[in-house]
Amino acid sequence: MDLGLTGKTALVTAASKGLGKAAAMELARQGAHVALCARSDRIETAAAEIRAATGATVHALRADVARREDVDRVVGQAVERLGHLDILILNAGGPPPGSFLALGPEDWEAAVRLTLMSTVYLCYAAVPGMLARGQGSIVATQSFTVKQPLDNLVLSNALRMAVIGLVKSLAGELGPKGIRVNSINPGWTWTERVEQLITDRAARNKTSIADETSRITREIPLGRMGTVEEYGRAIAWLASPAASYIHGHALLFDGGAVQTAL
């Protein structure tokens, strides 16, 4: 299936590894020109790998999306290098695990900047350009915990719901102006973040990573975790013209783990 991404331009944040890198890889594979950003110099390595694998135009940019000045700069750099932005993939590392009483107000403040305000900053920086062109596609990567909270992830459980509220609100405001806004909500997909969460769970339960992984996959109807390649294909489709009538939607990428009627 042709997703209609050839020649499109995209900015993908937190793309040096994991889900962000997978999104950038598939967008590039489908013919898009891509700018990637992350805080560390690993972004240069990721960009080189994507260029080598796809032959696409790929730009590596350094930015901390929890800092507004970084966001404004990186969106400006992406537009300068790509000409404009057709697609914005909103992604950031997850807040640390922990129960409510184990965390303090300073943890909440840092998590708000990382999870919620990074989305706000990026939309303020990128949406005016999309409005000027009368088109665009925004996809926020969040988590299946917006439907089914997980124990010991109180920061993520709370703040990802706030992002979904923002996405739904922006869909209502921006849809009539030609900009689609959606979210994708991955379940258990093996990345460094998931390894961190499973390691934390194993330590709390005094079990092993293998035991916790087996316990998780038994609860997934497809019987396994997702792969980053599968995630990349899903988010590239959602962001693409092939999903032109999908708008204001919170897509679950979870192998059927969330078993709700809607």
C-alpha positions, 0 to 999 in steps of 0.5 A, a space after each residue: 500500500 502506498 502511504 503517500 509519504 514520498 516527498 513529505 516532510 516530518 519532524 520526529 522528537 526523541 528519535 535517537 532510539 526506541 519508538 521515536 527512531 522506529 517512527 523516523 525509520 519507517 517514515 524515511 523508508 516510505 519516502 519522507 524527508 525527516 528531521 530527528 531530534 534528541 538530547 544526546 549525540 546518539 541522534 547523529 548515529 540514529 540519523 546515519 543508520 536511517 540514511 544508510 537503511 533508506 537512502 532518505 534525506 535525514 537531518 539530526 538535530 540536538 534538543 531537549 523537548 522539555 525546554 521551550 527555547 530548545 523546541 523553538 530552535 529545533 522546529 525552526 531548524 527543521 523548517 529551514 532544512 526541510 522547507 516546511 513540516 507536513 508531519 509532526 511526531 510528538 514523542 518524549 521519554 517516559 517519566 520515571 516509575 514510582 508510587 504517589 508517596 514515593 515521589 515528590 512535587 519536584 518529580 511531578 514538575 519535571 514530569 509535567 515538563 517532559 510529558 505535557 509541556 513538551 507537547 504544548 511547546 512543540 505544537 505552539 512552534 509547529 502549528 502556525 506553519 501548518 496553518 499557513 499552508 492549510 494542511 498538516 498531520 500531528 501524531 502524539 505517542 502516549 501509552 495504553 495506560 490512558 485506557 488502563 493505568 498500570 501500578 507504580 506509574 502514577 506520573 505517566 498514568 496522570 500526565 498522558 491523560 492530559 496529553 490525550 485531552 490536549 490532542 482531542 481539543 486540538 483535533 476540534 480546533 485544527 481539523 476544520 483548518 486542514 490539520 489532522 491530530 491523533 495519538 498512538 498508544 503503545 502497549 508492551 513494545 520492547 524498548 529500553 523504556 520497557 526494559 526499565 519498567 520490567 526491571 523495576 517490576 522484577 525488583 519490587 516483586 523479587 522475581 526475574 526479568 524473564 518471569 515478569 516478561 512471561 507474566 506480561 505476555 500471558 495477558 496479551 491476546 496475541 501472546 507477545 510484545 509488539 516490535 518497534 518495526 510494527 510500531 513504526 508501520 502503524 504510526 507512519 500510516 496514522 501520520 500519512 495521507 493514507 489515513 486521511 479520514 482518521 482524526 481525533 483518534 487514540 489508536 491502541 497499539 497493544 496486541 489486544 491487551 486493553 479489553 474495553 468495549 470502546 
